[in-house]
Amino acid sequence: MLRNDVLRKQADFDALYKKGKSVGDKFVVVIHMKNGLDHSRIGFLASKKVGNSVMRNRARRLMKESFRLIRDEIPKGYDIVIIARNTIAGRSFFEVDRSLRNALKRTGLIL
């Protein structure tokens, strides 16, 4: 059974890239837009610029854990993509968490 709070379809990602608003920080970029649903959907990306598969997976794990801790503060009805920058490689959880929180605050999704 699939979770309904995860972005999966390429069309959803394409619409988000085309119509969404983006905010960058030192280690992450957040792209968001309203989705018209009663729940928010989230996607995490780390390109090959971040590093090999071990580094990309660690970057995604750090971003997911950081988002998990602040998920309840995000209002319902948004599509959000969090993209790892290549500067995320080798960073601690606390640095990534601070960067993600700063980016989300600048989007206006959290206070």
N, CA, C and O atoms as CSV, one atom per row, in Angstrom:
chain,resi,resn,atom,element,x,y,z
A,1,MET,N,N,0.835,-1.180,0.000
A,1,MET,CA,C,0.000,0.000,0.000
A,1,MET,C,C,0.882,1.246,0.000
A,1,MET,O,O,1.813,1.349,0.798
A,2,LEU,N,N,0.595,2.177,-0.877
A,2,LEU,CA,C,1.388,3.388,-0.999
A,2,LEU,C,C,0.918,4.444,-0.010
A,2,LEU,O,O,-0.271,4.558,0.289
A,3,ARG,N,N,1.871,5.208,0.486
A,3,ARG,CA,C,1.525,6.340,1.341
A,3,ARG,C,C,1.073,7.495,0.446
A,3,ARG,O,O,1.646,7.723,-0.620
A,4,ASN,N,N,0.051,8.214,0.881
A,4,ASN,CA,C,-0.479,9.290,0.036
A,4,ASN,C,C,0.181,10.628,0.321
A,4,ASN,O,O,-0.214,11.637,-0.263
A,5,ASP,N,N,1.180,10.668,1.206
A,5,ASP,CA,C,1.833,11.937,1.515
A,5,ASP,C,C,3.194,12.070,0.845
A,5,ASP,O,O,3.997,12.917,1.235
A,6,VAL,N,N,3.460,11.234,-0.166
A,6,VAL,CA,C,4.739,11.269,-0.870
A,6,VAL,C,C,4.494,11.603,-2.336
A,6,VAL,O,O,3.620,11.017,-2.975
A,7,LEU,N,N,5.265,12.543,-2.863
A,7,LEU,CA,C,5.183,12.856,-4.287
A,7,LEU,C,C,5.843,11.736,-5.077
A,7,LEU,O,O,6.977,11.356,-4.781
A,8,ARG,N,N,5.154,11.205,-6.072
A,8,ARG,CA,C,5.695,10.095,-6.844
A,8,ARG,C,C,5.676,10.338,-8.362
A,8,ARG,O,O,6.610,9.947,-9.063
A,9,LYS,N,N,4.630,10.974,-8.861
A,9,LYS,CA,C,4.455,11.090,-10.306
A,9,LYS,C,C,5.313,12.210,-10.882
A,9,LYS,O,O,5.456,13.281,-10.292
A,10,GLN,N,N,5.872,11.932,-12.036
A,10,GLN,CA,C,6.715,12.921,-12.709
A,10,GLN,C,C,5.919,14.171,-13.051
A,10,GLN,O,O,6.463,15.275,-13.022
A,11,ALA,N,N,4.650,14.018,-13.373
A,11,ALA,CA,C,3.813,15.171,-13.708
A,11,ALA,C,C,3.677,16.107,-12.506
A,11,ALA,O,O,3.645,17.327,-12.671
A,12,ASP,N,N,3.596,15.543,-11.298
A,12,ASP,CA,C,3.512,16.372,-10.097
A,12,ASP,C,C,4.802,17.153,-9.882
A,12,ASP,O,O,4.769,18.334,-9.537
A,13,PHE,N,N,5.936,16.494,-10.087
A,13,PHE,CA,C,7.228,17.163,-9.956
A,13,PHE,C,C,7.373,18.263,-11.013
A,13,PHE,O,O,7.839,19.362,-10.714
A,14,ASP,N,N,6.972,17.958,-12.243
A,14,ASP,CA,C,7.077,18.943,-13.321
A,14,ASP,C,C,6.218,20.176,-13.038
A,14,ASP,O,O,6.657,21.306,-13.250
A,15,ALA,N,N,4.996,19.953,-12.558
A,15,ALA,CA,C,4.119,21.085,-12.244
A,15,ALA,C,C,4.708,21.914,-11.111
A,15,ALA,O,O,4.607,23.141,-11.119
A,16,LEU,N,N,5.315,21.260,-10.152
A,16,LEU,CA,C,5.919,21.967,-9.028
A,16,LEU,C,C,7.105,22.800,-9.490
A,16,LEU,O,O,7.260,23.944,-9.061
A,17,TYR,N,N,7.945,22.244,-10.360
A,17,TYR,CA,C,9.088,22.995,-10.879
A,17,TYR,C,C,8.627,24.201,-11.696
A,17,TYR,O,O,9.250,25.261,-11.659
A,18,LYS,N,N,7.530,24.028,-12.435
A,18,LYS,CA,C,7.070,25.073,-13.338
A,18,LYS,C,C,6.322,26.194,-12.605
A,18,LYS,O,O,6.532,27.372,-12.896
A,19,LYS,N,N,5.451,25.832,-11.655
A,19,LYS,CA,C,4.576,26.818,-11.032
A,19,LYS,C,C,4.918,27.135,-9.586
A,19,LYS,O,O,4.415,28.112,-9.033
A,20,GLY,N,N,5.772,26.319,-8.960
A,20,GLY,CA,C,6.055,26.502,-7.540
A,20,GLY,C,C,7.036,27.627,-7.266
A,20,GLY,O,O,7.705,28.130,-8.170
A,21,LYS,N,N,7.107,28.008,-6.007
A,21,LYS,CA,C,8.054,29.032,-5.553
A,21,LYS,C,C,9.207,28.326,-4.862
A,21,LYS,O,O,9.003,27.350,-4.140
A,22,SER,N,N,10.423,28.823,-5.086
A,22,SER,CA,C,11.590,28.167,-4.504
A,22,SER,C,C,12.345,29.116,-3.582
A,22,SER,O,O,12.398,30.327,-3.799
A,23,VAL,N,N,12.921,28.527,-2.555
A,23,VAL,CA,C,13.754,29.242,-1.602
A,23,VAL,C,C,14.971,28.372,-1.341
A,23,VAL,O,O,14.843,27.180,-1.062
A,24,GLY,N,N,16.143,28.966,-1.432
A,24,GLY,CA,C,17.364,28.217,-1.201
A,24,GLY,C,C,18.027,28.604,0.098
A,24,GLY,O,O,17.845,29.716,0.595
A,25,ASP,N,N,18.792,27.691,0.645
A,25,ASP,CA,C,19.618,27.945,1.809
A,25,ASP,C,C,20.967,27.294,1.536
A,25,ASP,O,O,21.225,26.846,0.419
A,26,LYS,N,N,21.808,27.240,2.526
A,26,LYS,CA,C,23.174,26.775,2.317
A,26,LYS,C,C,23.247,25.321,1.837
A,26,LYS,O,O,24.063,24.992,0.976
A,27,PHE,N,N,22.399,24.457,2.392
A,27,PHE,CA,C,22.480,23.031,2.073
A,27,PHE,C,C,21.264,22.468,1.349
A,27,PHE,O,O,21.334,21.366,0.806
A,28,VAL,N,N,20.140,23.205,1.330
A,28,VAL,CA,C,18.922,22.682,0.698
A,28,VAL,C,C,18.218,23.772,-0.107
A,28,VAL,O,O,18.428,24.966,0.104
A,29,VAL,N,N,17.378,23.320,-1.034
A,29,VAL,CA,C,16.464,24.185,-1.779
A,29,VAL,C,C,15.068,23.622,-1.555
A,29,VAL,O,O,14.857,22.416,-1.686
A,30,VAL,N,N,14.109,24.486,-1.218
A,30,VAL,CA,C,12.728,24.068,-0.989
A,30,VAL,C,C,11.854,24.691,-2.067
A,30,VAL,O,O,11.867,25.906,-2.265
A,31,ILE,N,N,11.091,23.847,-2.765
A,31,ILE,CA,C,10.129,24.306,-3.762
A,31,ILE,C,C,8.752,23.900,-3.257
A,31,ILE,O,O,8.547,22.753,-2.860
A,32,HIS,N,N,7.803,24.841,-3.269
A,32,HIS,CA,C,6.480,24.543,-2.734
A,32,HIS,C,C,5.393,25.231,-3.543
A,32,HIS,O,O,5.627,26.236,-4.216
A,33,MET,N,N,4.186,24.654,-3.456
A,33,MET,CA,C,2.986,25.281,-4.019
A,33,MET,C,C,1.762,24.578,-3.435
A,33,MET,O,O,1.853,23.444,-2.963
A,34,LYS,N,N,0.636,25.251,-3.472
A,34,LYS,CA,C,-0.614,24.648,-2.996
A,34,LYS,C,C,-1.025,23.533,-3.955
A,34,LYS,O,O,-0.831,23.634,-5.166
A,35,ASN,N,N,-1.601,22.461,-3.388
A,35,ASN,CA,C,-1.989,21.332,-4.231
A,35,ASN,C,C,-3.493,21.103,-4.296
A,35,ASN,O,O,-3.948,20.274,-5.085
A,36,GLY,N,N,-4.283,21.815,-3.485
A,36,GLY,CA,C,-5.727,21.655,-3.530
A,36,GLY,C,C,-6.237,20.392,-2.871
A,36,GLY,O,O,-7.417,20.068,-3.002
A,37,LEU,N,N,-5.384,19.669,-2.168
A,37,LEU,CA,C,-5.788,18.454,-1.464
A,37,LEU,C,C,-5.903,18.749,0.025
A,37,LEU,O,O,-5.522,19.825,0.486
A,38,ASP,N,N,-6.431,17.784,0.773
A,38,ASP,CA,C,-6.561,17.973,2.213
A,38,ASP,C,C,-5.336,17.492,2.980
A,38,ASP,O,O,-5.357,17.431,4.209
A,39,HIS,N,N,-4.266,17.151,2.258
A,39,HIS,CA,C,-3.018,16.742,2.892
A,39,HIS,C,C,-1.838,17.267,2.075
A,39,HIS,O,O,-1.968,17.559,0.886
A,40,SER,N,N,-0.701,17.380,2.728
A,40,SER,CA,C,0.515,17.827,2.043
A,40,SER,C,C,1.283,16.620,1.529
A,40,SER,O,O,1.243,15.538,2.115
A,41,ARG,N,N,1.982,16.829,0.423
A,41,ARG,CA,C,2.829,15.768,-0.138
A,41,ARG,C,C,4.254,16.282,-0.174
A,41,ARG,O,O,4.487,17.476,-0.361
A,42,ILE,N,N,5.213,15.375,0.007
A,42,ILE,CA,C,6.617,15.768,0.124
A,42,ILE,C,C,7.478,14.860,-0.756
A,42,ILE,O,O,7.182,13.678,-0.932
A,43,GLY,N,N,8.541,15.433,-1.297
A,43,GLY,CA,C,9.524,14.675,-2.059
A,43,GLY,C,C,10.922,15.137,-1.682
A,43,GLY,O,O,11.138,16.322,-1.428
A,44,PHE,N,N,11.874,14.208,-1.645
A,44,PHE,CA,C,13.261,14.517,-1.300
A,44,PHE,C,C,14.151,14.101,-2.459
A,44,PHE,O,O,14.044,12.978,-2.951
A,45,LEU,N,N,15.037,15.006,-2.903
A,45,LEU,CA,C,15.903,14.725,-4.035
A,45,LEU,C,C,17.359,15.020,-3.694
A,45,LEU,O,O,17.669,15.970,-2.975
A,46,ALA,N,N,18.235,14.190,-4.223
A,46,ALA,CA,C,19.672,14.435,-4.135
A,46,ALA,C,C,20.263,13.971,-5.467
A,46,ALA,O,O,20.223,12.782,-5.784
A,47,SER,N,N,20.804,14.894,-6.236
A,47,SER,CA,C,21.324,14.558,-7.560
A,47,SER,C,C,22.721,13.968,-7.449
A,47,SER,O,O,23.294,13.907,-6.362
A,48,LYS,N,N,23.255,13.542,-8.561
A,48,LYS,CA,C,24.596,12.961,-8.579
A,48,LYS,C,C,25.670,13.987,-8.255
A,48,LYS,O,O,26.810,13.622,-7.965
A,49,LYS,N,N,25.318,15.268,-8.301
A,49,LYS,CA,C,26.278,16.302,-7.929
A,49,LYS,C,C,26.621,16.231,-6.442
A,49,LYS,O,O,27.680,16.697,-6.022
A,50,VAL,N,N,25.722,15.648,-5.646
A,50,VAL,CA,C,25.963,15.515,-4.205
A,50,VAL,C,C,27.094,14.531,-3.944
A,50,VAL,O,O,27.880,14.719,-3.016
A,51,GLY,N,N,27.178,13.491,-4.751
A,51,GLY,CA,C,28.242,12.503,-4.579
A,51,GLY,C,C,27.768,11.133,-4.999
A,51,GLY,O,O,26.801,10.996,-5.749
A,52,ASN,N,N,28.466,10.105,-4.503
A,52,ASN,CA,C,28.094,8.735,-4.855
A,52,ASN,C,C,26.803,8.342,-4.132
A,52,ASN,O,O,26.226,9.151,-3.407
A,53,SER,N,N,26.357,7.114,-4.327
A,53,SER,CA,C,25.060,6.704,-3.791
A,53,SER,C,C,25.026,6.750,-2.268
A,53,SER,O,O,23.983,7.049,-1.687
A,54,VAL,N,N,26.126,6.464,-1.624
A,54,VAL,CA,C,26.169,6.522,-0.166
A,54,VAL,C,C,25.935,7.951,0.315
A,54,VAL,O,O,25.176,8.169,1.260
A,55,MET,N,N,26.573,8.915,-0.318
A,55,MET,CA,C,26.429,10.317,0.076
A,55,MET,C,C,25.018,10.838,-0.234
A,55,MET,O,O,24.448,11.594,0.553
A,56,ARG,N,N,24.461,10.433,-1.380
A,56,ARG,CA,C,23.103,10.862,-1.746
A,56,ARG,C,C,22.077,10.296,-0.770
A,56,ARG,O,O,21.169,11.006,-0.336
A,57,ASN,N,N,22.219,9.023,-0.425
A,57,ASN,CA,C,21.283,8.413,0.512
A,57,ASN,C,C,21.397,9.037,1.894
A,57,ASN,O,O,20.384,9.238,2.564
A,58,ARG,N,N,22.610,9.347,2.332
A,58,ARG,CA,C,22.772,10.008,3.629
A,58,ARG,C,C,22.124,11.390,3.605
A,58,ARG,O,O,21.471,11.787,4.570
A,59,ALA,N,N,22.302,12.123,2.509
A,59,ALA,CA,C,21.683,13.450,2.388
A,59,ALA,C,C,20.162,13.337,2.475
A,59,ALA,O,O,19.525,14.135,3.164
A,60,ARG,N,N,19.574,12.360,1.788
A,60,ARG,CA,C,18.127,12.175,1.844
A,60,ARG,C,C,17.672,11.781,3.249
A,60,ARG,O,O,16.645,12.265,3.724
A,61,ARG,N,N,18.423,10.912,3.910
A,61,ARG,CA,C,18.067,10.515,5.274
A,61,ARG,C,C,18.100,11.701,6.223
A,61,ARG,O,O,17.209,11.856,7.058
A,62,LEU,N,N,19.133,12.546,6.097
A,62,LEU,CA,C,19.224,13.725,6.957
A,62,LEU,C,C,18.052,14.671,6.718
A,62,LEU,O,O,17.470,15.191,7.670
A,63,MET,N,N,17.705,14.897,5.456
A,63,MET,CA,C,16.591,15.796,5.138
A,63,MET,C,C,15.269,15.217,5.630
A,63,MET,O,O,14.434,15.952,6.156
A,64,LYS,N,N,15.066,13.901,5.467
A,64,LYS,CA,C,13.831,13.267,5.915
A,64,LYS,C,C,13.676,13.348,7.425
A,64,LYS,O,O,12.590,13.645,7.924
A,65,GLU,N,N,14.743,13.091,8.149
A,65,GLU,CA,C,14.668,13.155,9.614
A,65,GLU,C,C,14.406,14.585,10.081
A,65,GLU,O,O,13.604,14.802,10.989
A,66,SER,N,N,15.064,15.541,9.479
A,66,SER,CA,C,14.843,16.936,9.844
A,66,SER,C,C,13.398,17.337,9.561
A,66,SER,O,O,12.775,18.015,10.378
A,67,PHE,N,N,12.862,16.929,8.422
A,67,PHE,CA,C,11.477,17.258,8.083
A,67,PHE,C,C,10.501,16.533,9.002
A,67,PHE,O,O,9.464,17.094,9.356
A,68,ARG,N,N,10.808,15.304,9.394
A,68,ARG,CA,C,9.931,14.544,10.277
A,68,ARG,C,C,9.701,15.277,11.600
A,68,ARG,O,O,8.606,15.236,12.161
A,69,LEU,N,N,10.740,15.945,12.087
A,69,LEU,CA,C,10.639,16.640,13.362
A,69,LEU,C,C,9.769,17.892,13.299
A,69,LEU,O,O,9.245,18.326,14.324
A,70,ILE,N,N,9.604,18.482,12.106
A,70,ILE,CA,C,8.802,19.708,11.976
A,70,ILE,C,C,7.571,19.511,11.088
A,70,ILE,O,O,6.930,20.488,10.698
A,71,ARG,N,N,7.240,18.280,10.769
A,71,ARG,CA,C,6.130,17.979,9.863
A,71,ARG,C,C,4.800,18.517,10.379
A,71,ARG,O,O,3.967,18.957,9.587
A,72,ASP,N,N,4.590,18.488,11.684
A,72,ASP,CA,C,3.309,18.934,12.236
A,72,ASP,C,C,3.116,20.442,12.129
A,72,ASP,O,O,1.984,20.920,12.214
A,73,GLU,N,N,4.186,21.196,11.944
A,73,GLU,CA,C,4.089,22.647,11.823
A,73,GLU,C,C,3.696,23.083,10.414
A,73,GLU,O,O,3.270,24.221,10.219
A,74,ILE,N,N,3.832,22.195,9.431
A,74,ILE,CA,C,3.525,22.515,8.032
A,74,ILE,C,C,2.014,22.488,7.834
A,74,ILE,O,O,1.370,21.512,8.218
A,75,PRO,N,N,1.428,23.534,7.245
A,75,PRO,CA,C,-0.024,23.516,6.987
A,75,PRO,C,C,-0.379,22.466,5.930
A,75,PRO,O,O,0.455,22.083,5.111
A,76,LYS,N,N,-1.614,22.019,5.967
A,76,LYS,CA,C,-2.099,21.008,5.016
A,76,LYS,C,C,-2.337,21.651,3.652
A,76,LYS,O,O,-2.614,22.846,3.552
A,77,GLY,N,N,-2.222,20.829,2.595
A,77,GLY,CA,C,-2.569,21.290,1.261
A,77,GLY,C,C,-1.424,21.849,0.437
A,77,GLY,O,O,-1.647,22.687,-0.437
A,78,TYR,N,N,-0.188,21.399,0.701
A,78,TYR,CA,C,0.970,21.863,-0.063
A,78,TYR,C,C,1.736,20.684,-0.646
A,78,TYR,O,O,1.817,19.614,-0.043
A,79,ASP,N,N,2.294,20.902,-1.829
A,79,ASP,CA,C,3.297,20.000,-2.390
A,79,ASP,C,C,4.645,20.638,-2.116
A,79,ASP,O,O,4.840,21.825,-2.374
A,80,ILE,N,N,5.581,19.850,-1.591
A,80,ILE,CA,C,6.896,20.361,-1.220
A,80,ILE,C,C,7.957,19.413,-1.748
A,80,ILE,O,O,7.854,18.197,-1.583
A,81,VAL,N,N,8.976,19.973,-2.382
A,81,VAL,CA,C,10.150,19.196,-2.775
A,81,VAL,C,C,11.357,19.824,-2.090
A,81,VAL,O,O,11.570,21.035,-2.160
A,82,ILE,N,N,12.142,18.979,-1.429
A,82,ILE,CA,C,13.362,19.434,-0.772
A,82,ILE,C,C,14.531,18.819,-1.533
A,82,ILE,O,O,14.650,17.597,-1.632
A,83,ILE,N,N,15.386,19.675,-2.066
A,83,ILE,CA,C,16.502,19.246,-2.907
A,83,ILE,C,C,17.809,19.507,-2.173
A,83,ILE,O,O,18.032,20.599,-1.650
A,84,ALA,N,N,18.668,18.498,-2.140
A,84,ALA,CA,C,19.973,18.646,-1.494
A,84,ALA,C,C,20.931,19.353,-2.436
A,84,ALA,O,O,21.023,19.005,-3.613
A,85,ARG,N,N,21.643,20.346,-1.920
A,85,ARG,CA,C,22.714,20.975,-2.695
A,85,ARG,C,C,23.981,20.151,-2.527
A,85,ARG,O,O,24.079,19.340,-1.606
A,86,ASN,N,N,24.944,20.354,-3.406
A,86,ASN,CA,C,26.176,19.573,-3.315
A,86,ASN,C,C,26.990,19.920,-2.072
A,86,ASN,O,O,27.907,19.177,-1.723
A,87,THR,N,N,26.684,21.022,-1.397
A,87,THR,CA,C,27.397,21.404,-0.177
A,87,THR,C,C,26.953,20.586,1.031
A,87,THR,O,O,27.548,20.705,2.102
A,88,ILE,N,N,25.924,19.760,0.882
A,88,ILE,CA,C,25.405,18.979,2.000
A,88,ILE,C,C,26.313,17.801,2.356
A,88,ILE,O,O,26.231,17.267,3.462
A,89,ALA,N,N,27.166,17.401,1.436
A,89,ALA,CA,C,28.026,16.235,1.654
A,89,ALA,C,C,28.926,16.445,2.873
A,89,ALA,O,O,29.630,17.450,2.981
A,90,GLY,N,N,28.887,15.486,3.776
A,90,GLY,CA,C,29.748,15.519,4.944
A,90,GLY,C,C,29.254,16.408,6.071
A,90,GLY,O,O,29.989,16.619,7.035
A,91,ARG,N,N,28.046,16.935,5.992
A,91,ARG,CA,C,27.519,17.828,7.032
A,91,ARG,C,C,26.804,17.027,8.107
A,91,ARG,O,O,26.344,15.911,7.865
A,92,SER,N,N,26.717,17.606,9.287
A,92,SER,CA,C,26.037,16.940,10.395
A,92,SER,C,C,24.531,17.165,10.297
A,92,SER,O,O,24.054,18.014,9.543
A,93,PHE,N,N,23.800,16.379,11.082
A,93,PHE,CA,C,22.352,16.510,11.108
A,93,PHE,C,C,21.940,17.907,11.547
A,93,PHE,O,O,21.003,18.478,10.989
A,94,PHE,N,N,22.623,18.463,12.534
A,94,PHE,CA,C,22.236,19.771,13.080
A,94,PHE,C,C,22.414,20.883,12.053
A,94,PHE,O,O,21.618,21.822,12.021
A,95,GLU,N,N,23.432,20.795,11.223
A,95,GLU,CA,C,23.636,21.796,10.172
A,95,GLU,C,C,22.533,21.701,9.121
A,95,GLU,O,O,22.004,22.719,8.676
A,96,VAL,N,N,22.188,20.473,8.727
A,96,VAL,CA,C,21.139,20.273,7.731
A,96,VAL,C,C,19.791,20.699,8.299
A,96,VAL,O,O,18.991,21.321,7.599
A,97,ASP,N,N,19.535,20.372,9.556
A,97,ASP,CA,C,18.286,20.747,10.212
A,97,ASP,C,C,18.132,22.273,10.253
A,97,ASP,O,O,17.062,22.798,9.944
A,98,ARG,N,N,19.184,22.967,10.627
A,98,ARG,CA,C,19.145,24.430,10.689
A,98,ARG,C,C,18.887,25.019,9.305
A,98,ARG,O,O,18.110,25.963,9.165
A,99,SER,N,N,19.536,24.464,8.285
A,99,SER,CA,C,19.365,24.960,6.925
A,99,SER,C,C,17.935,24.737,6.434
A,99,SER,O,O,17.341,25.626,5.825
A,100,LEU,N,N,17.385,23.558,6.697
A,100,LEU,CA,C,16.016,23.258,6.260
A,100,LEU,C,C,15.011,24.146,6.987
A,100,LEU,O,O,14.078,24.656,6.366
A,101,ARG,N,N,15.185,24.334,8.273
A,101,ARG,CA,C,14.278,25.201,9.032
A,101,ARG,C,C,14.331,26.641,8.520
A,101,ARG,O,O,13.295,27.294,8.393
A,102,ASN,N,N,15.536,27.136,8.226
A,102,ASN,CA,C,15.668,28.502,7.698
A,102,ASN,C,C,14.945,28.641,6.358
A,102,ASN,O,O,14.244,29.624,6.120
A,103,ALA,N,N,15.123,27.650,5.492
A,103,ALA,CA,C,14.472,27.707,4.182
A,103,ALA,C,C,12.954,27.660,4.326
A,103,ALA,O,O,12.245,28.406,3.651
A,104,LEU,N,N,12.447,26.786,5.205
A,104,LEU,CA,C,10.999,26.695,5.387
A,104,LEU,C,C,10.431,27.954,6.027
A,104,LEU,O,O,9.301,28.341,5.729
A,105,LYS,N,N,11.192,28.594,6.897
A,105,LYS,CA,C,10.724,29.844,7.482
A,105,LYS,C,C,10.616,30.923,6.407
A,105,LYS,O,O,9.674,31.715,6.411
A,106,ARG,N,N,11.572,30.952,5.494
A,106,ARG,CA,C,11.530,31.972,4.441
A,106,ARG,C,C,10.408,31.720,3.438
A,106,ARG,O,O,9.951,32.654,2.779
A,107,THR,N,N,9.952,30.455,3.312
A,107,THR,CA,C,8.813,30.182,2.450
A,107,THR,C,C,7.511,30.618,3.092
A,107,THR,O,O,6.511,30.822,2.405
A,108,GLY,N,N,7.522,30.763,4.417
A,108,GLY,CA,C,6.307,31.117,5.142
A,108,GLY,C,C,5.483,29.919,5.566
A,108,GLY,O,O,4.378,30.074,6.086
A,109,LEU,N,N,6.019,28.714,5.346
A,109,LEU,CA,C,5.275,27.510,5.727
A,109,LEU,C,C,5.338,27.241,7.221
A,109,LEU,O,O,4.410,26.653,7.777
A,110,ILE,N,N,6.421,27.662,7.890
A,110,ILE,CA,C,6.505,27.539,9.346
A,110,ILE,C,C,6.891,28.900,9.921
A,110,ILE,O,O,7.386,29.775,9.211
A,111,LEU,N,N,6.657,29.052,11.201
A,111,LEU,CA,C,6.986,30.317,11.868
A,111,LEU,C,C,8.362,30.291,12.466
A,111,LEU,O,O,8.795,31.276,13.064
